[in-house]
Amino acid sequence: MAKASTFSANAKKELCKKPPERRCCAVAEAYGVLLFSNSFSLTSIRVVTENTDFSERLPVLFEMAFGGAVRMEKNDSGVKNVFSITDRRSIETVFETVSAVPKMSVATHLNYAVLEEDHCRASFLRGAFLAGGYVANPESGYHMELVTTHYNVCREICTLMGEMDLEPKDTVRKSNYVIYFKNSGKIEDFLTLTGAPLSALEIMSAKVLKDVRNEMNRKVNCDLANTDKTVEAAQTQILAIRSIETRRGLDSLGPKLMQTAILRMENPEATLTELCGMFDPPLTKSCLNHRLRKIVELSGGN
C-alpha cells in the first residue's frame, strides 16, 4: 500500500474508534455514508470499501441508526467488502429515516432536518469521509477530498461546510463531483471536528518540519550566496594586488596599504573578520574595507 493511502487509512481507523454518542448522530453519519456510497436509490443501497475498520463499523452503525428492521448483506469481492440492502422494506425504512420526502430520491438535496445539531453535522461529515473520502500523506502535500456522484449534494455540502468555517472548494472529475481542501489548516480542522485529532496533529507536525527544513535551506542558500560574494571580492582584491606588484611594487602603496595587501595575499580564503584579527592592533571591518577598496582603485581595477 502506498504511503499516502496509508495515512488516509490511518485517519479512517482513528475515526472508526469514535462510537456514535447518540442515535441522531448515528443517523447523520449513516446519511453521510449513503450520500457517498456506490448506490443509494429506492431500489438499491450499496456500499463498497476496502477499508477494514470502516467495514467493521458499518453494520454496527446501521443497526444503531435504523434498528433491526434493516437487513444488511455483506459480500467479499477480492480486497473489497460489499455491503448491500436490497430488501424493499429495509430500503423504505432507511428512506423514511433520512429523507424529508421518503418517496423521492434523497440524492437530490440534503435533508437539513437530519443535520440540525453541530454534533450531527460532524457525524455526517465523518460518514461522508469514511465512504467517499481521501487524505494525502502530508509529507507529499496537503490534499483532502470527498467524491460523490450527486451534483446538488456536492454544492449543498460545500455550503454546509462553509457555515462550519471549513471553506472547501469543488470541481468535476469525469462524472464525479469532488469537494476538496488544499489548505492544511482546514484539513486539520476537518479531521479534528470529525474525530481524528491525532491525524490532524500529524499534519501539523509535518507542516512544522517542512517549515524548519525550508528555513534551513534558505539559510544555507543565503550562506552560500554570501560565501560566493566573499570569494569573488577576495579574488578581485588579489588580482589588484598582483597588478600593482607587477607594475610598480607593493612598497608604492605605503606602509598601511602594503601590510593589508601582504596579509590578503597570504590569506586568500580568509573572511574580512578573520583578516581584521590579523592586524596588531586589530582593524575594524570598516577600516579594512576602506583599505581594500583603495588598493583596487589604485590598481585601476575599479
Secondary structure as UniProt FT lines:
FT   HELIX           3..16
FT   HELIX           23..35
FT   STRAND          39..40
FT   STRAND          45..49
FT   HELIX           52..66
FT   TURN            68..69
FT   STRAND          73..77
FT   TURN            78..79
FT   STRAND          80..85
FT   HELIX           88..98
FT   TURN            102..103
FT   TURN            106..107
FT   HELIX           112..115
FT   HELIX           118..132
FT   STRAND          133..135
FT   TURN            138..140
FT   STRAND          144..148
FT   HELIX           151..163
FT   TURN            164..165
FT   STRAND          169..173
FT   TURN            174..175
FT   STRAND          176..181
FT   HELIX           184..194
FT   HELIX           197..247
FT   HELIX           250..253
FT   HELIX           255..266
FT   TURN            268..269
FT   HELIX           272..276
FT   TURN            277..278
FT   HELIX           285..298
FT   TURN            299..300
//
